Amino acid sequence: MAQAKINTPANIVERNLLLTGEIMRYLLNHPQTFDILPDKFELVVLPEDDPEMRLYNLELLDKYGSEGRPIVFARLKSHPAMQPVAPNFFIPAPIAAQEA
């Protein structure tokens, strides 16, 4: 079965790199944050004020998955207006397998 093609919005790579860099800067300045994050996680950037990028990143996650790694969602504003970025991290709890 053929996989659906994901439409790539304009400058999506640059926008994702910019926000990922901001998240990395935050993590380096707040290393205690790593204490609550799982090891070897897959980061999914979900900008609160850029629905196009948020949807694109979720579509990528849906299409390619996390290759068995834990997923960490980082919500933040993509236009912080000269204020330091403080992302909100969300780690989904695994759903227990249902018995047949």
Jmol script that loads the backbone (N, CA, C; Angstrom):
load data "model"
ATOM      1  N   MET A   1       0.845  -1.177   0.000  1.00  0.00           N
ATOM      2  CA  MET A   1       0.000   0.000   0.000  1.00  0.00           C
ATOM      3  C   MET A   1       0.893   1.242   0.000  1.00  0.00           C
ATOM      4  N   ALA A   2       0.630   2.175  -0.877  1.00  0.00           N
ATOM      5  CA  ALA A   2       1.438   3.390  -0.983  1.00  0.00           C
ATOM      6  C   ALA A   2       1.131   4.344   0.163  1.00  0.00           C
ATOM      7  N   GLN A   3       2.191   4.958   0.675  1.00  0.00           N
ATOM      8  CA  GLN A   3       1.997   5.933   1.739  1.00  0.00           C
ATOM      9  C   GLN A   3       1.617   7.278   1.133  1.00  0.00           C
ATOM     10  N   ALA A   4       0.762   8.000   1.834  1.00  0.00           N
ATOM     11  CA  ALA A   4       0.329   9.311   1.366  1.00  0.00           C
ATOM     12  C   ALA A   4       1.499  10.285   1.442  1.00  0.00           C
ATOM     13  N   LYS A   5       1.607  11.140   0.449  1.00  0.00           N
ATOM     14  CA  LYS A   5       2.650  12.159   0.429  1.00  0.00           C
ATOM     15  C   LYS A   5       2.251  13.301   1.359  1.00  0.00           C
ATOM     16  N   ILE A   6       3.221  13.786   2.109  1.00  0.00           N
ATOM     17  CA  ILE A   6       2.975  14.910   3.009  1.00  0.00           C
ATOM     18  C   ILE A   6       3.384  16.182   2.288  1.00  0.00           C
ATOM     19  N   ASN A   7       2.465  17.136   2.210  1.00  0.00           N
ATOM     20  CA  ASN A   7       2.796  18.416   1.597  1.00  0.00           C
ATOM     21  C   ASN A   7       3.741  19.179   2.514  1.00  0.00           C
ATOM     22  N   THR A   8       4.844  19.659   1.942  1.00  0.00           N
ATOM     23  CA  THR A   8       5.836  20.382   2.721  1.00  0.00           C
ATOM     24  C   THR A   8       5.604  21.879   2.588  1.00  0.00           C
ATOM     25  N   PRO A   9       5.202  22.544   3.666  1.00  0.00           N
ATOM     26  CA  PRO A   9       4.979  23.991   3.625  1.00  0.00           C
ATOM     27  C   PRO A   9       6.287  24.755   3.370  1.00  0.00           C
ATOM     28  N   ALA A  10       6.152  25.983   2.918  1.00  0.00           N
ATOM     29  CA  ALA A  10       7.311  26.834   2.642  1.00  0.00           C
ATOM     30  C   ALA A  10       8.155  27.024   3.892  1.00  0.00           C
ATOM     31  N   ASN A  11       9.453  27.038   3.732  1.00  0.00           N
ATOM     32  CA  ASN A  11      10.490  27.180   4.775  1.00  0.00           C
ATOM     33  C   ASN A  11      10.232  26.360   6.039  1.00  0.00           C
ATOM     34  N   ILE A  12       9.603  25.224   5.908  1.00  0.00           N
ATOM     35  CA  ILE A  12       9.307  24.414   7.099  1.00  0.00           C
ATOM     36  C   ILE A  12      10.581  23.898   7.753  1.00  0.00           C
ATOM     37  N   VAL A  13      11.578  23.548   6.951  1.00  0.00           N
ATOM     38  CA  VAL A  13      12.828  23.035   7.520  1.00  0.00           C
ATOM     39  C   VAL A  13      13.507  24.130   8.334  1.00  0.00           C
ATOM     40  N   GLU A  14      13.587  25.320   7.770  1.00  0.00           N
ATOM     41  CA  GLU A  14      14.218  26.435   8.479  1.00  0.00           C
ATOM     42  C   GLU A  14      13.457  26.776   9.765  1.00  0.00           C
ATOM     43  N   ARG A  15      12.135  26.770   9.693  1.00  0.00           N
ATOM     44  CA  ARG A  15      11.313  27.089  10.866  1.00  0.00           C
ATOM     45  C   ARG A  15      11.501  26.043  11.957  1.00  0.00           C
ATOM     46  N   ASN A  16      11.542  24.756  11.561  1.00  0.00           N
ATOM     47  CA  ASN A  16      11.756  23.690  12.528  1.00  0.00           C
ATOM     48  C   ASN A  16      13.153  23.767  13.139  1.00  0.00           C
ATOM     49  N   LEU A  17      14.157  24.052  12.319  1.00  0.00           N
ATOM     50  CA  LEU A  17      15.522  24.175  12.839  1.00  0.00           C
ATOM     51  C   LEU A  17      15.634  25.328  13.832  1.00  0.00           C
ATOM     52  N   LEU A  18      14.993  26.434  13.535  1.00  0.00           N
ATOM     53  CA  LEU A  18      15.036  27.587  14.430  1.00  0.00           C
ATOM     54  C   LEU A  18      14.445  27.233  15.799  1.00  0.00           C
ATOM     55  N   LEU A  19      13.279  26.609  15.800  1.00  0.00           N
ATOM     56  CA  LEU A  19      12.644  26.254  17.075  1.00  0.00           C
ATOM     57  C   LEU A  19      13.389  25.138  17.797  1.00  0.00           C
ATOM     58  N   THR A  20      13.917  24.176  17.057  1.00  0.00           N
ATOM     59  CA  THR A  20      14.701  23.117  17.687  1.00  0.00           C
ATOM     60  C   THR A  20      15.941  23.702  18.343  1.00  0.00           C
ATOM     61  N   GLY A  21      16.566  24.672  17.680  1.00  0.00           N
ATOM     62  CA  GLY A  21      17.709  25.350  18.275  1.00  0.00           C
ATOM     63  C   GLY A  21      17.347  26.084  19.551  1.00  0.00           C
ATOM     64  N   GLU A  22      16.175  26.710  19.577  1.00  0.00           N
ATOM     65  CA  GLU A  22      15.715  27.397  20.782  1.00  0.00           C
ATOM     66  C   GLU A  22      15.461  26.414  21.916  1.00  0.00           C
ATOM     67  N   ILE A  23      14.906  25.251  21.582  1.00  0.00           N
ATOM     68  CA  ILE A  23      14.660  24.226  22.594  1.00  0.00           C
ATOM     69  C   ILE A  23      15.993  23.706  23.141  1.00  0.00           C
ATOM     70  N   MET A  24      16.951  23.476  22.263  1.00  0.00           N
ATOM     71  CA  MET A  24      18.267  23.006  22.707  1.00  0.00           C
ATOM     72  C   MET A  24      18.946  24.044  23.604  1.00  0.00           C
ATOM     73  N   ARG A  25      18.818  25.311  23.236  1.00  0.00           N
ATOM     74  CA  ARG A  25      19.389  26.378  24.067  1.00  0.00           C
ATOM     75  C   ARG A  25      18.748  26.364  25.459  1.00  0.00           C
ATOM     76  N   TYR A  26      17.432  26.190  25.498  1.00  0.00           N
ATOM     77  CA  TYR A  26      16.727  26.118  26.778  1.00  0.00           C
ATOM     78  C   TYR A  26      17.239  24.931  27.599  1.00  0.00           C
ATOM     79  N   LEU A  27      17.375  23.768  26.961  1.00  0.00           N
ATOM     80  CA  LEU A  27      17.827  22.583  27.680  1.00  0.00           C
ATOM     81  C   LEU A  27      19.254  22.736  28.203  1.00  0.00           C
ATOM     82  N   LEU A  28      20.115  23.382  27.434  1.00  0.00           N
ATOM     83  CA  LEU A  28      21.486  23.609  27.895  1.00  0.00           C
ATOM     84  C   LEU A  28      21.531  24.580  29.071  1.00  0.00           C
ATOM     85  N   ASN A  29      20.630  25.550  29.075  1.00  0.00           N
ATOM     86  CA  ASN A  29      20.573  26.512  30.179  1.00  0.00           C
ATOM     87  C   ASN A  29      19.814  25.980  31.393  1.00  0.00           C
ATOM     88  N   HIS A  30      19.055  24.911  31.212  1.00  0.00           N
ATOM     89  CA  HIS A  30      18.269  24.301  32.290  1.00  0.00           C
ATOM     90  C   HIS A  30      18.489  22.783  32.273  1.00  0.00           C
ATOM     91  N   PRO A  31      19.708  22.323  32.545  1.00  0.00           N
ATOM     92  CA  PRO A  31      20.002  20.893  32.423  1.00  0.00           C
ATOM     93  C   PRO A  31      19.174  20.000  33.344  1.00  0.00           C
ATOM     94  N   GLN A  32      18.608  20.558  34.402  1.00  0.00           N
ATOM     95  CA  GLN A  32      17.763  19.762  35.298  1.00  0.00           C
ATOM     96  C   GLN A  32      16.521  19.238  34.575  1.00  0.00           C
ATOM     97  N   THR A  33      16.169  19.852  33.462  1.00  0.00           N
ATOM     98  CA  THR A  33      15.022  19.389  32.677  1.00  0.00           C
ATOM     99  C   THR A  33      15.239  17.964  32.185  1.00  0.00           C
ATOM    100  N   PHE A  34      16.494  17.605  31.909  1.00  0.00           N
ATOM    101  CA  PHE A  34      16.780  16.251  31.429  1.00  0.00           C
ATOM    102  C   PHE A  34      16.395  15.186  32.458  1.00  0.00           C
ATOM    103  N   ASP A  35      16.313  15.577  33.728  1.00  0.00           N
ATOM    104  CA  ASP A  35      15.938  14.622  34.776  1.00  0.00           C
ATOM    105  C   ASP A  35      14.523  14.083  34.594  1.00  0.00           C
ATOM    106  N   ILE A  36      13.653  14.857  33.949  1.00  0.00           N
ATOM    107  CA  ILE A  36      12.266  14.406  33.769  1.00  0.00           C
ATOM    108  C   ILE A  36      12.014  13.822  32.382  1.00  0.00           C
ATOM    109  N   LEU A  37      12.988  13.937  31.489  1.00  0.00           N
ATOM    110  CA  LEU A  37      12.818  13.437  30.125  1.00  0.00           C
ATOM    111  C   LEU A  37      13.375  12.024  30.019  1.00  0.00           C
ATOM    112  N   PRO A  38      12.727  11.184  29.206  1.00  0.00           N
ATOM    113  CA  PRO A  38      13.232   9.816  29.031  1.00  0.00           C
ATOM    114  C   PRO A  38      14.540   9.822  28.230  1.00  0.00           C
ATOM    115  N   ASP A  39      15.297   8.746  28.346  1.00  0.00           N
ATOM    116  CA  ASP A  39      16.526   8.605  27.564  1.00  0.00           C
ATOM    117  C   ASP A  39      16.191   8.391  26.099  1.00  0.00           C
ATOM    118  N   LYS A  40      17.026   8.910  25.221  1.00  0.00           N
ATOM    119  CA  LYS A  40      16.935   8.679  23.769  1.00  0.00           C
ATOM    120  C   LYS A  40      15.531   8.912  23.219  1.00  0.00           C
ATOM    121  N   PHE A  41      14.973  10.067  23.526  1.00  0.00           N
ATOM    122  CA  PHE A  41      13.605  10.363  23.107  1.00  0.00           C
ATOM    123  C   PHE A  41      13.561  10.992  21.718  1.00  0.00           C
ATOM    124  N   GLU A  42      12.395  10.932  21.131  1.00  0.00           N
ATOM    125  CA  GLU A  42      12.106  11.589  19.853  1.00  0.00           C
ATOM    126  C   GLU A  42      11.380  12.886  20.176  1.00  0.00           C
ATOM    127  N   LEU A  43      11.948  14.006  19.769  1.00  0.00           N
ATOM    128  CA  LEU A  43      11.358  15.317  20.045  1.00  0.00           C
ATOM    129  C   LEU A  43      10.424  15.718  18.911  1.00  0.00           C
ATOM    130  N   VAL A  44       9.213  16.113  19.259  1.00  0.00           N
ATOM    131  CA  VAL A  44       8.250  16.613  18.278  1.00  0.00           C
ATOM    132  C   VAL A  44       7.912  18.046  18.679  1.00  0.00           C
ATOM    133  N   VAL A  45       8.266  18.986  17.807  1.00  0.00           N
ATOM    134  CA  VAL A  45       8.053  20.406  18.066  1.00  0.00           C
ATOM    135  C   VAL A  45       6.624  20.769  17.667  1.00  0.00           C
ATOM    136  N   LEU A  46       5.877  21.339  18.617  1.00  0.00           N
ATOM    137  CA  LEU A  46       4.488  21.738  18.368  1.00  0.00           C
ATOM    138  C   LEU A  46       4.329  23.223  18.694  1.00  0.00           C
ATOM    139  N   PRO A  47       4.601  24.098  17.722  1.00  0.00           N
ATOM    140  CA  PRO A  47       4.450  25.527  17.988  1.00  0.00           C
ATOM    141  C   PRO A  47       2.990  25.903  18.198  1.00  0.00           C
ATOM    142  N   GLU A  48       2.743  26.642  19.272  1.00  0.00           N
ATOM    143  CA  GLU A  48       1.373  27.030  19.612  1.00  0.00           C
ATOM    144  C   GLU A  48       0.776  28.021  18.624  1.00  0.00           C
ATOM    145  N   ASP A  49       1.621  28.841  18.020  1.00  0.00           N
ATOM    146  CA  ASP A  49       1.129  29.908  17.143  1.00  0.00           C
ATOM    147  C   ASP A  49       1.445  29.678  15.665  1.00  0.00           C
ATOM    148  N   ASP A  50       1.760  28.437  15.291  1.00  0.00           N
ATOM    149  CA  ASP A  50       2.019  28.108  13.889  1.00  0.00           C
ATOM    150  C   ASP A  50       1.316  26.786  13.579  1.00  0.00           C
ATOM    151  N   PRO A  51       0.004  26.852  13.311  1.00  0.00           N
ATOM    152  CA  PRO A  51      -0.754  25.618  13.086  1.00  0.00           C
ATOM    153  C   PRO A  51      -0.252  24.819  11.884  1.00  0.00           C
ATOM    154  N   GLU A  52       0.291  25.497  10.889  1.00  0.00           N
ATOM    155  CA  GLU A  52       0.803  24.808   9.705  1.00  0.00           C
ATOM    156  C   GLU A  52       1.983  23.905  10.076  1.00  0.00           C
ATOM    157  N   MET A  53       2.919  24.435  10.846  1.00  0.00           N
ATOM    158  CA  MET A  53       4.073  23.641  11.260  1.00  0.00           C
ATOM    159  C   MET A  53       3.663  22.556  12.252  1.00  0.00           C
ATOM    160  N   ARG A  54       2.771  22.875  13.161  1.00  0.00           N
ATOM    161  CA  ARG A  54       2.294  21.894  14.148  1.00  0.00           C
ATOM    162  C   ARG A  54       1.674  20.689  13.429  1.00  0.00           C
ATOM    163  N   LEU A  55       0.807  20.940  12.469  1.00  0.00           N
ATOM    164  CA  LEU A  55       0.162  19.864  11.724  1.00  0.00           C
ATOM    165  C   LEU A  55       1.183  19.068  10.916  1.00  0.00           C
ATOM    166  N   TYR A  56       2.108  19.750  10.281  1.00  0.00           N
ATOM    167  CA  TYR A  56       3.140  19.085   9.495  1.00  0.00           C
ATOM    168  C   TYR A  56       3.962  18.142  10.379  1.00  0.00           C
ATOM    169  N   ASN A  57       4.388  18.620  11.554  1.00  0.00           N
ATOM    170  CA  ASN A  57       5.199  17.793  12.446  1.00  0.00           C
ATOM    171  C   ASN A  57       4.412  16.587  12.958  1.00  0.00           C
ATOM    172  N   LEU A  58       3.130  16.767  13.226  1.00  0.00           N
ATOM    173  CA  LEU A  58       2.300  15.633  13.647  1.00  0.00           C
ATOM    174  C   LEU A  58       2.095  14.637  12.505  1.00  0.00           C
ATOM    175  N   GLU A  59       1.972  15.137  11.279  1.00  0.00           N
ATOM    176  CA  GLU A  59       1.852  14.247  10.128  1.00  0.00           C
ATOM    177  C   GLU A  59       3.136  13.439   9.931  1.00  0.00           C
ATOM    178  N   LEU A  60       4.299  14.083  10.133  1.00  0.00           N
ATOM    179  CA  LEU A  60       5.569  13.357  10.047  1.00  0.00           C
ATOM    180  C   LEU A  60       5.633  12.250  11.101  1.00  0.00           C
ATOM    181  N   LEU A  61       5.211  12.564  12.312  1.00  0.00           N
ATOM    182  CA  LEU A  61       5.204  11.564  13.380  1.00  0.00           C
ATOM    183  C   LEU A  61       4.279  10.413  13.013  1.00  0.00           C
ATOM    184  N   ASP A  62       3.113  10.724  12.474  1.00  0.00           N
ATOM    185  CA  ASP A  62       2.152   9.694  12.082  1.00  0.00           C
ATOM    186  C   ASP A  62       2.711   8.815  10.967  1.00  0.00           C
ATOM    187  N   LYS A  63       3.400   9.424  10.016  1.00  0.00           N
ATOM    188  CA  LYS A  63       3.914   8.681   8.861  1.00  0.00           C
ATOM    189  C   LYS A  63       5.134   7.841   9.215  1.00  0.00           C
ATOM    190  N   TYR A  64       6.070   8.414   9.966  1.00  0.00           N
ATOM    191  CA  TYR A  64       7.343   7.736  10.211  1.00  0.00           C
ATOM    192  C   TYR A  64       7.465   7.128  11.601  1.00  0.00           C
ATOM    193  N   GLY A  65       6.620   7.531  12.533  1.00  0.00           N
ATOM    194  CA  GLY A  65       6.673   6.997  13.884  1.00  0.00           C
ATOM    195  C   GLY A  65       7.895   7.468  14.639  1.00  0.00           C
ATOM    196  N   SER A  66       8.141   6.844  15.761  1.00  0.00           N
ATOM    197  CA  SER A  66       9.264   7.253  16.606  1.00  0.00           C
ATOM    198  C   SER A  66      10.327   6.169  16.693  1.00  0.00           C
ATOM    199  N   GLU A  67      10.231   5.148  15.849  1.00  0.00           N
ATOM    200  CA  GLU A  67      11.192   4.050  15.799  1.00  0.00           C
ATOM    201  C   GLU A  67      11.402   3.414  17.171  1.00  0.00           C
ATOM    202  N   GLY A  68      10.308   3.296  17.931  1.00  0.00           N
ATOM    203  CA  GLY A  68      10.368   2.653  19.233  1.00  0.00           C
ATOM    204  C   GLY A  68      10.894   3.515  20.364  1.00  0.00           C
ATOM    205  N   ARG A  69      11.283   4.744  20.073  1.00  0.00           N
ATOM    206  CA  ARG A  69      11.777   5.642  21.123  1.00  0.00           C
ATOM    207  C   ARG A  69      10.604   6.355  21.765  1.00  0.00           C
ATOM    208  N   PRO A  70      10.773   6.762  23.037  1.00  0.00           N
ATOM    209  CA  PRO A  70       9.714   7.548  23.675  1.00  0.00           C
ATOM    210  C   PRO A  70       9.567   8.897  22.967  1.00  0.00           C
ATOM    211  N   ILE A  71       8.347   9.387  22.931  1.00  0.00           N
ATOM    212  CA  ILE A  71       8.062  10.671  22.285  1.00  0.00           C
ATOM    213  C   ILE A  71       7.951  11.750  23.351  1.00  0.00           C
ATOM    214  N   VAL A  72       8.551  12.896  23.059  1.00  0.00           N
ATOM    215  CA  VAL A  72       8.409  14.074  23.907  1.00  0.00           C
ATOM    216  C   VAL A  72       7.899  15.199  23.016  1.00  0.00           C
ATOM    217  N   PHE A  73       6.740  15.748  23.376  1.00  0.00           N
ATOM    218  CA  PHE A  73       6.197  16.889  22.656  1.00  0.00           C
ATOM    219  C   PHE A  73       6.679  18.165  23.342  1.00  0.00           C
ATOM    220  N   ALA A  74       7.142  19.117  22.548  1.00  0.00           N
ATOM    221  CA  ALA A  74       7.568  20.412  23.087  1.00  0.00           C
ATOM    222  C   ALA A  74       6.662  21.484  22.490  1.00  0.00           C
ATOM    223  N   ARG A  75       5.853  22.100  23.345  1.00  0.00           N
ATOM    224  CA  ARG A  75       4.974  23.189  22.910  1.00  0.00           C
ATOM    225  C   ARG A  75       5.620  24.506  23.282  1.00  0.00           C
ATOM    226  N   LEU A  76       5.652  25.417  22.324  1.00  0.00           N
ATOM    227  CA  LEU A  76       6.226  26.736  22.542  1.00  0.00           C
ATOM    228  C   LEU A  76       5.726  27.684  21.471  1.00  0.00           C
ATOM    229  N   LYS A  77       5.948  28.950  21.698  1.00  0.00           N
ATOM    230  CA  LYS A  77       5.580  29.963  20.706  1.00  0.00           C
ATOM    231  C   LYS A  77       6.713  30.065  19.689  1.00  0.00           C
ATOM    232  N   SER A  78       6.353  30.146  18.407  1.00  0.00           N
ATOM    233  CA  SER A  78       7.379  30.236  17.383  1.00  0.00           C
ATOM    234  C   SER A  78       7.881  31.663  17.204  1.00  0.00           C
ATOM    235  N   HIS A  79       7.161  32.625  17.755  1.00  0.00           N
ATOM    236  CA  HIS A  79       7.563  34.031  17.689  1.00  0.00           C
ATOM    237  C   HIS A  79       7.584  34.574  19.113  1.00  0.00           C
ATOM    238  N   PRO A  80       8.674  34.309  19.850  1.00  0.00           N
ATOM    239  CA  PRO A  80       8.684  34.650  21.276  1.00  0.00           C
ATOM    240  C   PRO A  80       8.772  36.139  21.587  1.00  0.00           C
ATOM    241  N   ALA A  81       8.827  37.005  20.608  1.00  0.00           N
ATOM    242  CA  ALA A  81       8.852  38.460  20.836  1.00  0.00           C
ATOM    243  C   ALA A  81      10.003  38.862  21.768  1.00  0.00           C
ATOM    244  N   MET A  82      11.191  38.379  21.430  1.00  0.00           N
ATOM    245  CA  MET A  82      12.415  38.750  22.136  1.00  0.00           C
ATOM    246  C   MET A  82      12.449  38.261  23.588  1.00  0.00           C
ATOM    247  N   GLN A  83      11.592  37.358  23.961  1.00  0.00           N
ATOM    248  CA  GLN A  83      11.621  36.780  25.300  1.00  0.00           C
ATOM    249  C   GLN A  83      12.248  35.398  25.202  1.00  0.00           C
ATOM    250  N   PRO A  84      12.933  34.958  26.243  1.00  0.00           N
ATOM    251  CA  PRO A  84      13.522  33.618  26.202  1.00  0.00           C
ATOM    252  C   PRO A  84      12.451  32.549  26.002  1.00  0.00           C
ATOM    253  N   VAL A  85      12.811  31.537  25.257  1.00  0.00           N
ATOM    254  CA  VAL A  85      11.892  30.431  25.004  1.00  0.00           C
ATOM    255  C   VAL A  85      11.814  29.551  26.240  1.00  0.00           C
ATOM    256  N   ALA A  86      10.610  29.225  26.652  1.00  0.00           N
ATOM    257  CA  ALA A  86      10.384  28.297  27.759  1.00  0.00           C
ATOM    258  C   ALA A  86       9.360  27.268  27.288  1.00  0.00           C
ATOM    259  N   PRO A  87       9.817  26.203  26.623  1.00  0.00           N
ATOM    260  CA  PRO A  87       8.874  25.224  26.107  1.00  0.00           C
ATOM    261  C   PRO A  87       8.197  24.444  27.230  1.00  0.00           C
ATOM    262  N   ASN A  88       7.010  23.974  26.939  1.00  0.00           N
ATOM    263  CA  ASN A  88       6.303  23.049  27.823  1.00  0.00           C
ATOM    264  C   ASN A  88       6.522  21.661  27.239  1.00  0.00           C
ATOM    265  N   PHE A  89       7.050  20.752  28.045  1.00  0.00           N
ATOM    266  CA  PHE A  89       7.308  19.396  27.590  1.00  0.00           C
ATOM    267  C   PHE A  89       6.201  18.473  28.061  1.00  0.00           C
ATOM    268  N   PHE A  90       5.750  17.606  27.151  1.00  0.00           N
ATOM    269  CA  PHE A  90       4.709  16.628  27.458  1.00  0.00           C
ATOM    270  C   PHE A  90       5.206  15.258  27.024  1.00  0.00           C
ATOM    271  N   ILE A  91       5.105  14.301  27.928  1.00  0.00           N
ATOM    272  CA  ILE A  91       5.531  12.941  27.640  1.00  0.00           C
ATOM    273  C   ILE A  91       4.291  12.062  27.738  1.00  0.00           C
ATOM    274  N   PRO A  92       3.795  11.571  26.592  1.00  0.00           N
ATOM    275  CA  PRO A  92       2.585  10.738  26.652  1.00  0.00           C
ATOM    276  C   PRO A  92       2.841   9.441  27.415  1.00  0.00           C
ATOM    277  N   ALA A  93       1.904   9.053  28.227  1.00  0.00           N
ATOM    278  CA  ALA A  93       1.991   7.788  28.954  1.00  0.00           C
ATOM    279  C   ALA A  93       1.616   6.660  27.996  1.00  0.00           C
ATOM    280  N   PRO A  94       2.365   5.555  28.032  1.00  0.00           N
ATOM    281  CA  PRO A  94       2.013   4.438  27.151  1.00  0.00           C
ATOM    282  C   PRO A  94       0.659   3.854  27.536  1.00  0.00           C
ATOM    283  N   ILE A  95      -0.071   3.457  26.542  1.00  0.00           N
ATOM    284  CA  ILE A  95      -1.386   2.846  26.771  1.00  0.00           C
ATOM    285  C   ILE A  95      -1.182   1.349  26.983  1.00  0.00           C
ATOM    286  N   ALA A  96      -1.709   0.843  28.066  1.00  0.00           N
ATOM    287  CA  ALA A  96      -1.587  -0.585  28.368  1.00  0.00           C
ATOM    288  C   ALA A  96      -2.339  -1.389  27.320  1.00  0.00           C
ATOM    289  N   ALA A  97      -1.766  -2.504  26.946  1.00  0.00           N
ATOM    290  CA  ALA A  97      -2.412  -3.378  25.948  1.00  0.00           C
ATOM    291  C   ALA A  97      -3.709  -3.931  26.525  1.00  0.00           C
ATOM    292  N   GLN A  98      -4.728  -3.918  25.693  1.00  0.00           N
ATOM    293  CA  GLN A  98      -6.021  -4.444  26.133  1.00  0.00           C
ATOM    294  C   GLN A  98      -6.044  -5.954  25.948  1.00  0.00           C
ATOM    295  N   GLU A  99      -6.636  -6.625  26.893  1.00  0.00           N
ATOM    296  CA  GLU A  99      -6.745  -8.078  26.786  1.00  0.00           C
ATOM    297  C   GLU A  99      -7.894  -8.424  25.856  1.00  0.00           C
ATOM    298  N   ALA A 100      -7.672  -9.451  25.080  1.00  0.00           N
ATOM    299  CA  ALA A 100      -8.688  -9.879  24.104  1.00  0.00           C
ATOM    300  C   ALA A 100      -9.817 -10.602  24.764  1.00  0.00           C
TER     301      ALA A 100
END
end "model"
wireframe off; spacefill off
backbone 0.3
color backbone group
